[in-house]
Amino acid sequence: MRKREAMFIAWLKRNRAGKMLNVCRRKLRHLELSEDVLASFPSGMICIQRQYGEEFVRLEDRTWADEFAKAHQVMVLHHAQHFKQKKYLL
């Protein structure tokens, strides 16, 4: 379960550390996680805020995200690698 959460965190960090909530919901369903996972992370690491009339999930602490992903053996790819492996990540 934590590995899937780490995959979500790595995905969020690769995508400029934030995405609209509806996009995150689709990614969570793809990883077979519930939306409650967003609230299960430590306080101050992930926040949901309203931006431009939409709810937006934002990663607050990028250093924590790197450490969390590494602790669960999930790679946080560099942006150049993201395009080469995009079909495998989504």
Biopython code that builds the backbone (N, CA, C, O; Angstrom):
import numpy as np
from Bio.PDB.StructureBuilder import StructureBuilder

atoms = [
    (1, "MET", "N", (0.820, -1.193, 0.000)),
    (1, "MET", "CA", (0.000, 0.000, 0.000)),
    (1, "MET", "C", (0.867, 1.261, 0.000)),
    (1, "MET", "O", (0.589, 2.190, -0.759)),
    (2, "ARG", "N", (1.901, 1.315, 0.827)),
    (2, "ARG", "CA", (2.756, 2.490, 0.885)),
    (2, "ARG", "C", (3.521, 2.692, -0.422)),
    (2, "ARG", "O", (3.835, 3.824, -0.790)),
    (3, "LYS", "N", (3.822, 1.599, -1.120)),
    (3, "LYS", "CA", (4.527, 1.736, -2.395)),
    (3, "LYS", "C", (3.634, 2.471, -3.405)),
    (3, "LYS", "O", (4.116, 3.312, -4.164)),
    (4, "ARG", "N", (2.349, 2.155, -3.411)),
    (4, "ARG", "CA", (1.433, 2.855, -4.317)),
    (4, "ARG", "C", (1.311, 4.327, -3.944)),
    (4, "ARG", "O", (1.233, 5.193, -4.815)),
    (5, "GLU", "N", (1.295, 4.601, -2.644)),
    (5, "GLU", "CA", (1.264, 5.992, -2.200)),
    (5, "GLU", "C", (2.535, 6.721, -2.642)),
    (5, "GLU", "O", (2.483, 7.879, -3.056)),
    (6, "ALA", "N", (3.667, 6.036, -2.552)),
    (6, "ALA", "CA", (4.931, 6.626, -2.998)),
    (6, "ALA", "C", (4.901, 6.864, -4.509)),
    (6, "ALA", "O", (5.465, 7.848, -4.987)),
    (7, "MET", "N", (4.255, 5.984, -5.257)),
    (7, "MET", "CA", (4.127, 6.185, -6.699)),
    (7, "MET", "C", (3.291, 7.428, -6.988)),
    (7, "MET", "O", (3.600, 8.184, -7.909)),
    (8, "PHE", "N", (2.237, 7.640, -6.206)),
    (8, "PHE", "CA", (1.412, 8.835, -6.382)),
    (8, "PHE", "C", (2.210, 10.099, -6.071)),
    (8, "PHE", "O", (2.138, 11.080, -6.812)),
    (9, "ILE", "N", (2.967, 10.077, -4.980)),
    (9, "ILE", "CA", (3.775, 11.231, -4.592)),
    (9, "ILE", "C", (4.825, 11.529, -5.668)),
    (9, "ILE", "O", (5.041, 12.690, -6.016)),
    (10, "ALA", "N", (5.475, 10.491, -6.194)),
    (10, "ALA", "CA", (6.469, 10.687, -7.258)),
    (10, "ALA", "C", (5.807, 11.263, -8.506)),
    (10, "ALA", "O", (6.370, 12.143, -9.157)),
    (11, "TRP", "N", (4.624, 10.775, -8.840)),
    (11, "TRP", "CA", (3.881, 11.284, -9.995)),
    (11, "TRP", "C", (3.536, 12.754, -9.795)),
    (11, "TRP", "O", (3.671, 13.562, -10.714)),
    (12, "LEU", "N", (3.091, 13.095, -8.595)),
    (12, "LEU", "CA", (2.728, 14.473, -8.303)),
    (12, "LEU", "C", (3.952, 15.385, -8.390)),
    (12, "LEU", "O", (3.857, 16.498, -8.907)),
    (13, "LYS", "N", (5.073, 14.933, -7.902)),
    (13, "LYS", "CA", (6.296, 15.740, -7.945)),
    (13, "LYS", "C", (6.773, 15.912, -9.389)),
    (13, "LYS", "O", (7.223, 16.996, -9.761)),
    (14, "ARG", "N", (6.681, 14.877, -10.193)),
    (14, "ARG", "CA", (7.078, 14.971, -11.601)),
    (14, "ARG", "C", (6.207, 15.966, -12.360)),
    (14, "ARG", "O", (6.653, 16.573, -13.334)),
    (15, "ASN", "N", (4.985, 16.129, -11.916)),
    (15, "ASN", "CA", (4.041, 17.014, -12.600)),
    (15, "ASN", "C", (3.979, 18.382, -11.932)),
    (15, "ASN", "O", (2.902, 18.875, -11.595)),
    (16, "ARG", "N", (5.128, 18.975, -11.749)),
    (16, "ARG", "CA", (5.272, 20.333, -11.210)),
    (16, "ARG", "C", (4.702, 20.465, -9.803)),
    (16, "ARG", "O", (4.293, 21.554, -9.400)),
    (17, "ALA", "N", (4.671, 19.378, -9.062)),
    (17, "ALA", "CA", (4.258, 19.354, -7.653)),
    (17, "ALA", "C", (2.821, 19.804, -7.453)),
    (17, "ALA", "O", (2.475, 20.296, -6.379)),
    (18, "GLY", "N", (1.983, 19.646, -8.458)),
    (18, "GLY", "CA", (0.579, 19.987, -8.280)),
    (18, "GLY", "C", (-0.259, 19.648, -9.496)),
    (18, "GLY", "O", (0.196, 19.748, -10.636)),
    (19, "LYS", "N", (-1.484, 19.248, -9.233)),
    (19, "LYS", "CA", (-2.443, 18.919, -10.300)),
    (19, "LYS", "C", (-3.843, 19.227, -9.809)),
    (19, "LYS", "O", (-4.070, 19.346, -8.605)),
    (20, "MET", "N", (-4.778, 19.356, -10.727)),
    (20, "MET", "CA", (-6.170, 19.549, -10.341)),
    (20, "MET", "C", (-6.677, 18.280, -9.645)),
    (20, "MET", "O", (-6.226, 17.173, -9.940)),
    (21, "LEU", "N", (-7.608, 18.459, -8.730)),
    (21, "LEU", "CA", (-8.102, 17.353, -7.922)),
    (21, "LEU", "C", (-8.723, 16.251, -8.769)),
    (21, "LEU", "O", (-8.538, 15.073, -8.465)),
    (22, "ASN", "N", (-9.454, 16.603, -9.823)),
    (22, "ASN", "CA", (-10.076, 15.561, -10.647)),
    (22, "ASN", "C", (-9.033, 14.705, -11.363)),
    (22, "ASN", "O", (-9.261, 13.513, -11.573)),
    (23, "VAL", "N", (-7.899, 15.285, -11.741)),
    (23, "VAL", "CA", (-6.811, 14.527, -12.366)),
    (23, "VAL", "C", (-6.179, 13.596, -11.333)),
    (23, "VAL", "O", (-5.865, 12.445, -11.636)),
    (24, "CYS", "N", (-5.994, 14.099, -10.115)),
    (24, "CYS", "CA", (-5.432, 13.274, -9.033)),
    (24, "CYS", "C", (-6.353, 12.122, -8.681)),
    (24, "CYS", "O", (-5.882, 11.026, -8.376)),
    (25, "ARG", "N", (-7.657, 12.351, -8.718)),
    (25, "ARG", "CA", (-8.614, 11.266, -8.441)),
    (25, "ARG", "C", (-8.461, 10.133, -9.457)),
    (25, "ARG", "O", (-8.493, 8.958, -9.092)),
    (26, "ARG", "N", (-8.294, 10.491, -10.732)),
    (26, "ARG", "CA", (-8.093, 9.463, -11.756)),
    (26, "ARG", "C", (-6.813, 8.678, -11.518)),
    (26, "ARG", "O", (-6.790, 7.458, -11.679)),
    (27, "LYS", "N", (-5.744, 9.378, -11.132)),
    (27, "LYS", "CA", (-4.469, 8.706, -10.863)),
    (27, "LYS", "C", (-4.607, 7.788, -9.654)),
    (27, "LYS", "O", (-4.072, 6.679, -9.653)),
    (28, "LEU", "N", (-5.324, 8.243, -8.621)),
    (28, "LEU", "CA", (-5.534, 7.403, -7.437)),
    (28, "LEU", "C", (-6.321, 6.146, -7.800)),
    (28, "LEU", "O", (-6.000, 5.056, -7.326)),
    (29, "ARG", "N", (-7.353, 6.291, -8.641)),
    (29, "ARG", "CA", (-8.115, 5.110, -9.081)),
    (29, "ARG", "C", (-7.231, 4.165, -9.879)),
    (29, "ARG", "O", (-7.332, 2.946, -9.739)),
    (30, "HIS", "N", (-6.363, 4.725, -10.716)),
    (30, "HIS", "CA", (-5.444, 3.915, -11.515)),
    (30, "HIS", "C", (-4.509, 3.102, -10.615)),
    (30, "HIS", "O", (-4.172, 1.962, -10.933)),
    (31, "LEU", "N", (-4.095, 3.692, -9.497)),
    (31, "LEU", "CA", (-3.210, 3.006, -8.549)),
    (31, "LEU", "C", (-3.982, 2.195, -7.508)),
    (31, "LEU", "O", (-3.388, 1.632, -6.588)),
    (32, "GLU", "N", (-5.309, 2.137, -7.657)),
    (32, "GLU", "CA", (-6.195, 1.404, -6.745)),
    (32, "GLU", "C", (-6.087, 1.926, -5.312)),
    (32, "GLU", "O", (-6.014, 1.150, -4.359)),
    (33, "LEU", "N", (-6.078, 3.244, -5.177)),
    (33, "LEU", "CA", (-6.049, 3.906, -3.868)),
    (33, "LEU", "C", (-7.326, 4.707, -3.701)),
    (33, "LEU", "O", (-7.929, 5.132, -4.687)),
    (34, "SER", "N", (-7.744, 4.915, -2.459)),
    (34, "SER", "CA", (-8.922, 5.740, -2.206)),
    (34, "SER", "C", (-8.498, 7.193, -2.064)),
    (34, "SER", "O", (-7.320, 7.495, -1.871)),
    (35, "GLU", "N", (-9.466, 8.080, -2.160)),
    (35, "GLU", "CA", (-9.165, 9.505, -2.046)),
    (35, "GLU", "C", (-8.761, 9.884, -0.620)),
    (35, "GLU", "O", (-8.177, 10.946, -0.405)),
    (36, "ASP", "N", (-9.066, 9.030, 0.347)),
    (36, "ASP", "CA", (-8.684, 9.284, 1.736)),
    (36, "ASP", "C", (-7.168, 9.302, 1.926)),
    (36, "ASP", "O", (-6.670, 9.797, 2.937)),
    (37, "VAL", "N", (-6.447, 8.767, 0.961)),
    (37, "VAL", "CA", (-4.983, 8.742, 1.035)),
    (37, "VAL", "C", (-4.427, 10.161, 1.132)),
    (37, "VAL", "O", (-3.422, 10.391, 1.805)),
    (38, "LEU", "N", (-5.076, 11.108, 0.464)),
    (38, "LEU", "CA", (-4.589, 12.488, 0.483)),
    (38, "LEU", "C", (-4.556, 13.047, 1.904)),
    (38, "LEU", "O", (-3.681, 13.848, 2.235)),
    (39, "ALA", "N", (-5.497, 12.632, 2.739)),
    (39, "ALA", "CA", (-5.544, 13.114, 4.121)),
    (39, "ALA", "C", (-4.615, 12.316, 5.037)),
    (39, "ALA", "O", (-4.341, 12.744, 6.158)),
    (40, "SER", "N", (-4.131, 11.169, 4.576)),
    (40, "SER", "CA", (-3.319, 10.308, 5.432)),
    (40, "SER", "C", (-1.849, 10.728, 5.503)),
    (40, "SER", "O", (-1.118, 10.251, 6.370)),
    (41, "PHE", "N", (-1.413, 11.601, 4.616)),
    (41, "PHE", "CA", (-0.028, 12.053, 4.642)),
    (41, "PHE", "C", (0.178, 13.019, 5.800)),
    (41, "PHE", "O", (-0.777, 13.654, 6.248)),
    (42, "PRO", "N", (1.411, 13.140, 6.292)),
    (42, "PRO", "CA", (1.676, 14.059, 7.414)),
    (42, "PRO", "C", (1.213, 15.484, 7.101)),
    (42, "PRO", "O", (1.222, 15.920, 5.950)),
    (43, "SER", "N", (0.818, 16.181, 8.132)),
    (43, "SER", "CA", (0.321, 17.550, 7.990)),
    (43, "SER", "C", (1.384, 18.448, 7.355)),
    (43, "SER", "O", (2.556, 18.406, 7.726)),
    (44, "GLY", "N", (0.953, 19.253, 6.400)),
    (44, "GLY", "CA", (1.858, 20.199, 5.768)),
    (44, "GLY", "C", (2.617, 19.654, 4.573)),
    (44, "GLY", "O", (3.388, 20.387, 3.954)),
    (45, "MET", "N", (2.420, 18.384, 4.230)),
    (45, "MET", "CA", (3.141, 17.810, 3.095)),
    (45, "MET", "C", (2.347, 17.948, 1.793)),
    (45, "MET", "O", (2.915, 18.226, 0.737)),
    (46, "ILE", "N", (1.033, 17.752, 1.881)),
    (46, "ILE", "CA", (0.146, 17.879, 0.724)),
    (46, "ILE", "C", (-1.038, 18.735, 1.151)),
    (46, "ILE", "O", (-1.577, 18.555, 2.243)),
    (47, "CYS", "N", (-1.439, 19.660, 0.297)),
    (47, "CYS", "CA", (-2.627, 20.445, 0.629)),
    (47, "CYS", "C", (-3.555, 20.476, -0.581)),
    (47, "CYS", "O", (-3.124, 20.352, -1.728)),
    (48, "ILE", "N", (-4.835, 20.646, -0.287)),
    (48, "ILE", "CA", (-5.845, 20.821, -1.333)),
    (48, "ILE", "C", (-6.345, 22.246, -1.185)),
    (48, "ILE", "O", (-6.836, 22.637, -0.127)),
    (49, "GLN", "N", (-6.217, 23.013, -2.245)),
    (49, "GLN", "CA", (-6.616, 24.416, -2.191)),
    (49, "GLN", "C", (-7.435, 24.761, -3.420)),
    (49, "GLN", "O", (-7.393, 24.053, -4.427)),
    (50, "ARG", "N", (-8.168, 25.836, -3.332)),
    (50, "ARG", "CA", (-8.955, 26.314, -4.460)),
    (50, "ARG", "C", (-8.121, 27.340, -5.212)),
    (50, "ARG", "O", (-7.612, 28.297, -4.629)),
    (51, "GLN", "N", (-7.991, 27.123, -6.514)),
    (51, "GLN", "CA", (-7.188, 28.003, -7.350)),
    (51, "GLN", "C", (-7.896, 28.155, -8.688)),
    (51, "GLN", "O", (-8.188, 27.161, -9.354)),
    (52, "TYR", "N", (-8.167, 29.359, -9.075)),
    (52, "TYR", "CA", (-8.854, 29.651, -10.342)),
    (52, "TYR", "C", (-10.185, 28.921, -10.444)),
    (52, "TYR", "O", (-10.563, 28.471, -11.526)),
    (53, "GLY", "N", (-10.898, 28.800, -9.332)),
    (53, "GLY", "CA", (-12.208, 28.163, -9.328)),
    (53, "GLY", "C", (-12.180, 26.652, -9.317)),
    (53, "GLY", "O", (-13.238, 26.024, -9.340)),
    (54, "GLU", "N", (-11.017, 26.052, -9.282)),
    (54, "GLU", "CA", (-10.872, 24.591, -9.261)),
    (54, "GLU", "C", (-10.134, 24.171, -8.003)),
    (54, "GLU", "O", (-9.328, 24.932, -7.467)),
    (55, "GLU", "N", (-10.408, 22.960, -7.530)),
    (55, "GLU", "CA", (-9.644, 22.424, -6.417)),
    (55, "GLU", "C", (-8.344, 21.862, -6.965)),
    (55, "GLU", "O", (-8.331, 21.184, -7.992)),
    (56, "PHE", "N", (-7.270, 22.146, -6.283)),
    (56, "PHE", "CA", (-5.939, 21.844, -6.758)),
    (56, "PHE", "C", (-5.168, 21.139, -5.651)),
    (56, "PHE", "O", (-5.159, 21.612, -4.515)),
    (57, "VAL", "N", (-4.520, 20.013, -5.960)),
    (57, "VAL", "CA", (-3.700, 19.284, -4.993)),
    (57, "VAL", "C", (-2.266, 19.738, -5.194)),
    (57, "VAL", "O", (-1.731, 19.672, -6.301)),
    (58, "ARG", "N", (-1.644, 20.204, -4.105)),
    (58, "ARG", "CA", (-0.295, 20.731, -4.211)),
    (58, "ARG", "C", (0.630, 20.049, -3.224)),
    (58, "ARG", "O", (0.275, 19.830, -2.066)),
    (59, "LEU", "N", (1.796, 19.723, -3.687)),
    (59, "LEU", "CA", (2.842, 19.134, -2.855)),
    (59, "LEU", "C", (3.600, 20.274, -2.197)),
    (59, "LEU", "O", (4.216, 21.092, -2.880)),
    (60, "GLU", "N", (3.557, 20.329, -0.876)),
    (60, "GLU", "CA", (4.174, 21.434, -0.145)),
    (60, "GLU", "C", (5.675, 21.240, 0.053)),
    (60, "GLU", "O", (6.444, 22.190, -0.090)),
    (61, "ASP", "N", (6.096, 20.030, 0.376)),
    (61, "ASP", "CA", (7.494, 19.769, 0.732)),
    (61, "ASP", "C", (8.097, 18.793, -0.277)),
    (61, "ASP", "O", (7.890, 17.584, -0.173)),
    (62, "ARG", "N", (8.830, 19.307, -1.237)),
    (62, "ARG", "CA", (9.411, 18.464, -2.290)),
    (62, "ARG", "C", (10.534, 17.577, -1.773)),
    (62, "ARG", "O", (10.734, 16.472, -2.278)),
    (63, "THR", "N", (11.268, 18.049, -0.772)),
    (63, "THR", "CA", (12.341, 17.240, -0.183)),
    (63, "THR", "C", (11.757, 16.008, 0.482)),
    (63, "THR", "O", (12.283, 14.905, 0.330)),
    (64, "TRP", "N", (10.664, 16.193, 1.222)),
    (64, "TRP", "CA", (9.982, 15.063, 1.852)),
    (64, "TRP", "C", (9.511, 14.075, 0.784)),
    (64, "TRP", "O", (9.609, 12.863, 0.972)),
    (65, "ALA", "N", (9.002, 14.590, -0.332)),
    (65, "ALA", "CA", (8.508, 13.727, -1.409)),
    (65, "ALA", "C", (9.633, 12.856, -1.959)),
    (65, "ALA", "O", (9.435, 11.665, -2.199)),
    (66, "ASP", "N", (10.808, 13.442, -2.159)),
    (66, "ASP", "CA", (11.956, 12.667, -2.639)),
    (66, "ASP", "C", (12.322, 11.565, -1.652)),
    (66, "ASP", "O", (12.543, 10.419, -2.044)),
    (67, "GLU", "N", (12.384, 11.916, -0.375)),
    (67, "GLU", "CA", (12.756, 10.942, 0.655)),
    (67, "GLU", "C", (11.712, 9.838, 0.790)),
    (67, "GLU", "O", (12.056, 8.667, 0.949)),
    (68, "PHE", "N", (10.437, 10.213, 0.725)),
    (68, "PHE", "CA", (9.355, 9.235, 0.832)),
    (68, "PHE", "C", (9.406, 8.245, -0.327)),
    (68, "PHE", "O", (9.258, 7.039, -0.130)),
    (69, "ALA", "N", (9.616, 8.760, -1.536)),
    (69, "ALA", "CA", (9.685, 7.894, -2.716)),
    (69, "ALA", "C", (10.908, 6.976, -2.651)),
    (69, "ALA", "O", (10.808, 5.791, -2.970)),
    (70, "LYS", "N", (12.047, 7.508, -2.244)),
    (70, "LYS", "CA", (13.262, 6.690, -2.153)),
    (70, "LYS", "C", (13.130, 5.612, -1.085)),
    (70, "LYS", "O", (13.633, 4.501, -1.256)),
    (71, "ALA", "N", (12.459, 5.934, 0.008)),
    (71, "ALA", "CA", (12.277, 4.957, 1.087)),
    (71, "ALA", "C", (11.456, 3.758, 0.634)),
    (71, "ALA", "O", (11.580, 2.670, 1.196)),
    (72, "HIS", "N", (10.620, 3.954, -0.378)),
    (72, "HIS", "CA", (9.775, 2.868, -0.891)),
    (72, "HIS", "C", (10.216, 2.399, -2.277)),
    (72, "HIS", "O", (9.431, 1.798, -3.010)),
    (73, "GLN", "N", (11.464, 2.674, -2.632)),
    (73, "GLN", "CA", (12.086, 2.263, -3.891)),
    (73, "GLN", "C", (11.287, 2.691, -5.131)),
    (73, "GLN", "O", (11.097, 1.904, -6.058)),
    (74, "VAL", "N", (10.826, 3.939, -5.134)),
    (74, "VAL", "CA", (10.139, 4.500, -6.292)),
    (74, "VAL", "C", (11.002, 5.633, -6.824)),
    (74, "VAL", "O", (11.394, 6.527, -6.073)),
    (75, "MET", "N", (11.297, 5.596, -8.118)),
    (75, "MET", "CA", (12.145, 6.618, -8.721)),
    (75, "MET", "C", (11.340, 7.881, -9.013)),
    (75, "MET", "O", (10.222, 7.810, -9.524)),
    (76, "VAL", "N", (11.916, 9.032, -8.684)),
    (76, "VAL", "CA", (11.366, 10.315, -9.096)),
    (76, "VAL", "C", (12.211, 10.748, -10.274)),
    (76, "VAL", "O", (13.340, 11.209, -10.105)),
    (77, "LEU", "N", (11.664, 10.598, -11.460)),
    (77, "LEU", "CA", (12.427, 10.847, -12.675)),
    (77, "LEU", "C", (12.645, 12.337, -12.909)),
    (77, "LEU", "O", (11.851, 13.175, -12.481)),
    (78, "HIS", "N", (13.723, 12.641, -13.587)),
    (78, "HIS", "CA", (14.006, 13.995, -14.032)),
    (78, "HIS", "C", (13.013, 14.329, -15.144)),
    (78, "HIS", "O", (12.521, 13.424, -15.819)),
    (79, "HIS", "N", (12.714, 15.600, -15.344)),
    (79, "HIS", "CA", (11.700, 15.980, -16.337)),
    (79, "HIS", "C", (12.024, 15.474, -17.733)),
    (79, "HIS", "O", (11.098, 15.194, -18.495)),
    (80, "ALA", "N", (13.283, 15.344, -18.103)),
    (80, "ALA", "CA", (13.642, 14.851, -19.430)),
    (80, "ALA", "C", (13.319, 13.365, -19.551)),
    (80, "ALA", "O", (12.947, 12.904, -20.630)),
    (81, "GLN", "N", (13.452, 12.620, -18.479)),
    (81, "GLN", "CA", (13.127, 11.197, -18.499)),
    (81, "GLN", "C", (11.627, 10.977, -18.512)),
    (81, "GLN", "O", (11.151, 9.949, -18.994)),
    (82, "HIS", "N", (10.887, 11.923, -17.991)),
    (82, "HIS", "CA", (9.431, 11.810, -17.913)),
    (82, "HIS", "C", (8.815, 11.584, -19.292)),
    (82, "HIS", "O", (7.924, 10.746, -19.437)),
    (83, "PHE", "N", (9.269, 12.308, -20.294)),
    (83, "PHE", "CA", (8.680, 12.193, -21.624)),
    (83, "PHE", "C", (8.979, 10.848, -22.274)),
    (83, "PHE", "O", (8.159, 10.340, -23.038)),
    (84, "LYS", "N", (10.121, 10.272, -21.989)),
    (84, "LYS", "CA", (10.477, 8.989, -22.571)),
    (84, "LYS", "C", (9.662, 7.851, -21.987)),
    (84, "LYS", "O", (9.409, 6.861, -22.675)),
    (85, "GLN", "N", (9.242, 7.970, -20.724)),
    (85, "GLN", "CA", (8.551, 6.882, -20.051)),
    (85, "GLN", "C", (7.100, 7.196, -19.743)),
    (85, "GLN", "O", (6.477, 6.484, -18.955)),
    (86, "LYS", "N", (6.554, 8.218, -20.328)),
    (86, "LYS", "CA", (5.207, 8.664, -20.000)),
    (86, "LYS", "C", (4.165, 7.571, -20.178)),
    (86, "LYS", "O", (3.260, 7.445, -19.353)),
    (87, "LYS", "N", (4.272, 6.787, -21.229)),
    (87, "LYS", "CA", (3.258, 5.761, -21.477)),
    (87, "LYS", "C", (3.242, 4.702, -20.388)),
    (87, "LYS", "O", (2.215, 4.056, -20.180)),
    (88, "TYR", "N", (4.351, 4.507, -19.690)),
    (88, "TYR", "CA", (4.398, 3.507, -18.624)),
    (88, "TYR", "C", (3.907, 4.055, -17.287)),
    (88, "TYR", "O", (3.523, 3.285, -16.406)),
    (89, "LEU", "N", (3.915, 5.385, -17.129)),
    (89, "LEU", "CA", (3.568, 6.000, -15.852)),
    (89, "LEU", "C", (2.074, 6.254, -15.709)),
    (89, "LEU", "O", (1.559, 6.252, -14.591)),
    (90, "LEU", "N", (1.388, 6.466, -16.781)),
    (90, "LEU", "CA", (-0.039, 6.780, -16.709)),
    (90, "LEU", "C", (-0.825, 5.575, -17.041)),
    (90, "LEU", "O", (-2.055, 5.621, -17.040)),
]
sb = StructureBuilder()
sb.init_structure("model")
sb.init_model(0)
sb.init_chain("A")
sb.init_seg("    ")
for serial, (resi, resn, name, xyz) in enumerate(atoms, 1):
    if name == "N":
        sb.init_residue(resn, " ", resi, " ")
    sb.init_atom(name, np.array(xyz, "f"), 0.0, 1.0, " ", f" {name:<3s}", serial, name[0])
structure = sb.get_structure()
